Amino acid sequence: MDNANDKLITATAATIHSSFEDYNEEFSRITQRAPRRFQEREWKLGQRDAVERIDLYDRRVHSCVAGLVGPMGSAIAAQAIWSRVRSEYSRLIADCVDSEFYKTFFNSLTRKVFNTVGVNPEVEYLAPDLEPTLNGSAPPLQTFDVDTGIEAVIRAIIEQFPSADRFRDIDSAIEYVAAEAGEFSGVRHAGCPIRQVEMLVPVFYRATRAFCVGRMSGDGWIAPLVLAFMNTEDGIVVDAVMMHDRDVRSLFGFSRSYFHVDLPAVGAAVRVLSSVMPTKPTGELYTVLGRAKQGKTERYRRMYKHLSDSDDEFVHAEGEKGMVMIAFTLRDYGLIFKVIRDRFEPPKQTTRADVMERYQFVFKHDRVGRLVDAQEYRRLRFPTSRFTGALLEELLSQAAETCRLDGDDLIIEHSYIERKLRPLNLYLDEVDAPEARRAVIDYGQAVKDLARSNVFPGDLLLKNFGVTSTGRVIFYDYDELCLVTDCTFRDLPTARFEEDEMRAEPWFYVGPADVFPEQFANFLGFSPDLRQAFMAEHADLLTADYWRGLKACHEADQLLEVVPYADRSRYTGISTLA
């Protein structure tokens, strides 16, 4: 029997190892389509690739578990067998690059097999104390000394870009980027010029842009260097240069879709990115590089380390109480937890399935920097002592389908976890007038950016938007979200009689998909000054014609891009694809 078990354990570990390597190879094959998509301007096919790659992990986990059922038989439910499989699997992956990815895959399998609640140390790899980036792999960097001048370095970087022969006015672009880099070091690090430039060799692709990503340094300082390339009908251009931390953090932000970049060692690349974005959580960097499961693992690791090192409580999140979600947070930690309520009070007519479908839609959609990436977690376990009494009571009474007690622990069967933002309505009350005007204008731009990606927020109330640490306005409440193309944008009918205007309910027919943009500003609660600022920039949002025009573009399958960086970073000034 022991000999039979030995063979089963060896075969099972080998199958799991092979399954993950097959997943990794397919992940790379999809990723490697990105250069062609950029060079051939195959933007719609690139969007399909993005969804296919997101779906790949769960498909491979399901496939692997299904493939183990027959060979393992009843042993698939034996923890002692899986513990020995883990030991054999550890031997197989000991020398693998990004070995933490293999461990995460193994945990995904065991959690599915055993429906694990919390953590099962008998069959899972536990979250490590060390950063997963510290795996010893050398990052794929190309180093340039600046002895011959920064312009020569920039020329070398740009001329090595794929299809460099298709560049438009390459000399002017090189001159511009070199001047910007020189000015940056002169202003920000006076007396300490650029000594070295290091660039990650693989090119980063996302949507309609390609990026060369690296860092530059001098005596005592280091800063990011990111060049953005755009492929127009007239040739490839350098569209932007980014050297400020805030711009690069936004580019790699949690409200962006994932990059397609063929990295030989992801952890090593994350180490480079962390060096120029030290405040960016490691989990978010893994996620934005397309390794969402590893990002979840890293977020989980950091969260539980915080719990073990602190005594702060879970409390209700600041802001107005949600009708669909119970939102809560740790007092001293930058995450928000959301649990779907069992029942929704009128006027909400959505269902739990509808809400989950919308979150899945956001997960796969191009988030254009305006939608929070909410990660889905199942069967979390927390000590009840870490919850305030009011929050615990609400979770158990109003989310009983999701939350239950197990001894001294609270089990949360399903939740979403996302970055904590300051609700926009609260933010506007806290900042000075110029900053409030800036936020209101960016709120309008956020609605426009979402609309250009065929997303209508549904509920435009300020409480459903948040402000990031860099001041960017982001949408995070998805229970009313829908496609622009699913809406019917109507002009508000003119009242026939004075009595019509006094009625509490509309005097005219309103269909289930009807939207009246003229009414938007009436319920936003802007002060007169902020309303004036909003109208000066975004009055078109209050017209049905604006929305009907966007809807027509989407129905005609036109690409309406949203530029992923600020105008201050741009060189060409091109705002749409030629």
Secondary structure, DSSP 8 states (H G I E B T S, - for coil): -HHHHHHHHHHHHHHHHHHHHHHHHHHHHHHTTHHHHHHTT-HHHHHHHHHHHHHHHHHHHHHHHHHHHHHHGGGGG-HHHHHHHHHHHHHHHTT-TTHHHHHHHHHHHHHHHHT--S--TTTS----SS-TT-S-----EEEEE-TT-HHHHHHHHHHTSTTGGGBSSHHHHHHHHHHHHHHHHHHHSTT----EEEEESS-EEETTEEEEEEEEEETTEEEEEEEEEEEETTEEEEEEEE-SHHHHHHHT-TTS---B---S-HHHHHHHHHHH-TTS-HHHHHHHTT-HHHHHHHHHHHHHHHHHH----EEE-SSS--SSEEEEEETTSSEEEEEE-SS--TT----HHHHHHHHHHHHHS--TTTB---EEEEEEEEEGGGB-HHHHHHHHHHSTTTEEEETTEEEEEEEEEEE--EEHHHHHHHS-HHHHHHHHHHHHHHHHHHHHTTEE-S---GGGEEE-TTS-EEE---TT-EEGGG-EE------SSHHHHH-SS-SS---TTEE-GGGGGGGS---HHHHHHHHHHHGGGG-HHHHHHHHHHHHTT------SS-GGGBSS---S--
